[in-house]
Amino acid sequence: MKNNIKLIAAVFVCICLLITIQAGAREKKDSRKTDEVTFLTNLDCENCAKKIADKLPFEKGVKDMKVDVPKKTVWIQYQPSKTDKDKLKKAIEKIGYTAEEVKPNQ
């Protein structure tokens, strides 16, 4: 009887550990997920592009970005677990530029 209780307790502990490990792996996977957004801005020269390119990567969650002066756009790849489109828009506006999201089909 004592051996059965010990066995049940050991199985219970193993199941709890497996559940914890799976939850941690799922959380880690979610933190690596990225999304993209493109903003139309009022930048008009390479100095404007440099100003954005120098400051925006310091925003939490920004993984990659490209500034296109002729198209006046800023493309950003980011982690949705750390930031969102509104925060990125506000970050561009804080630098001194307008930011209007460009939908993929525009």
C-alpha angles and dihedrals in degrees: 000000000000090000091053091052091049090049092049091048091050092049090048092052091049092050091050091051092050092050091050093049092049092049091051092049091049091050091049091050091051091051090058094052113111136197133191136225134178123207128197107221140180094243112135110175145035091262089059090049091049092050091054094041091051097050109029098064088065091066111107112262099017108137102169139352142182128200116206111195098188091051092036091226137135116205115198131188110200145166110254089204089066106031143000141216094269093054091048091049090051090048091056090046090049089057087056106263136107118249125198118173114242111215115224094249096051 
